[in-house]
Amino acid sequence: MALVDTNYPYSFRGALKLMRTVLALVAFFFFLHSQARGAYTALAAMEMIITALFFLLYLLKLDKKLSWLFWPLADVFNSVIAALFLLIVCLFAVIIKTNNGTLAGGVFGLTLCVLCIVDAVLVFRKIRFDRSTGSNTAAK
């Protein structure tokens, strides 16, 4: 049994996680450069770290080894909560637009919010599909 799922980064879900991580990094740097309030930078940094950890979880097949938690459902909750926080915080950043960096970070954050919703829907559909076939594997 291989320790690394080499196909995961090339799958749609893997690419989506990578895009979420990169967009969160870009938003983080825009908020950091604009010297925005701590909530903006903290949210972007947390989203980047948590999404990267979920990417590593699926890449290293730890979701199958750590079976004490149903990881796809945790992934859905993470995506939904991140989307809600990103929507609220990034709308404030776009509306208030203290400077151009805050505006750009808010726009990237809203784009990241859309990707979070897409990710949550894909994982949720995968969970429902696997449940109807009787399988209990992780969503890929």
ChimeraX attribute file (.defattr): number of C-alpha atoms within 10 A of each C-alpha:
attribute: neighborCount
match mode: 1-to-1
recipient: residues
	/A:1	4
	/A:2	7
	/A:3	9
	/A:4	14
	/A:5	13
	/A:6	11
	/A:7	10
	/A:8	18
	/A:9	17
	/A:10	11
	/A:11	12
	/A:12	13
	/A:13	19
	/A:14	19
	/A:15	14
	/A:16	19
	/A:17	23
	/A:18	18
	/A:19	15
	/A:20	24
	/A:21	23
	/A:22	16
	/A:23	23
	/A:24	27
	/A:25	22
	/A:26	19
	/A:27	31
	/A:28	27
	/A:29	17
	/A:30	23
	/A:31	28
	/A:32	19
	/A:33	13
	/A:34	18
	/A:35	15
	/A:36	19
	/A:37	12
	/A:38	10
	/A:39	11
	/A:40	24
	/A:41	23
	/A:42	14
	/A:43	20
	/A:44	29
	/A:45	19
	/A:46	15
	/A:47	26
	/A:48	22
	/A:49	15
	/A:50	16
	/A:51	25
	/A:52	16
	/A:53	14
	/A:54	20
	/A:55	21
	/A:56	19
	/A:57	17
	/A:58	22
	/A:59	19
	/A:60	17
	/A:61	17
	/A:62	15
	/A:63	20
	/A:64	15
	/A:65	9
	/A:66	11
	/A:67	10
	/A:68	8
	/A:69	10
	/A:70	14
	/A:71	20
	/A:72	22
	/A:73	16
	/A:74	12
	/A:75	19
	/A:76	20
	/A:77	14
	/A:78	18
	/A:79	23
	/A:80	19
	/A:81	16
	/A:82	21
	/A:83	24
	/A:84	14
	/A:85	15
	/A:86	25
	/A:87	19
	/A:88	12
	/A:89	18
	/A:90	29
	/A:91	17
	/A:92	15
	/A:93	25
	/A:94	19
	/A:95	11
	/A:96	12
	/A:97	17
	/A:98	13
	/A:99	14
	/A:100	13
	/A:101	20
	/A:102	28
	/A:103	23
	/A:104	20
	/A:105	31
	/A:106	28
	/A:107	17
	/A:108	22
	/A:109	32
	/A:110	23
	/A:111	19
	/A:112	26
	/A:113	26
	/A:114	16
	/A:115	19
	/A:116	26
	/A:117	17
	/A:118	17
	/A:119	22
	/A:120	22
	/A:121	15
	/A:122	16
	/A:123	20
	/A:124	18
	/A:125	13
	/A:126	17
	/A:127	19
	/A:128	12
	/A:129	14
	/A:130	15
	/A:131	12
	/A:132	10
	/A:133	8
	/A:134	9
	/A:135	11
	/A:136	13
	/A:137	15
	/A:138	18
	/A:139	19
	/A:140	15
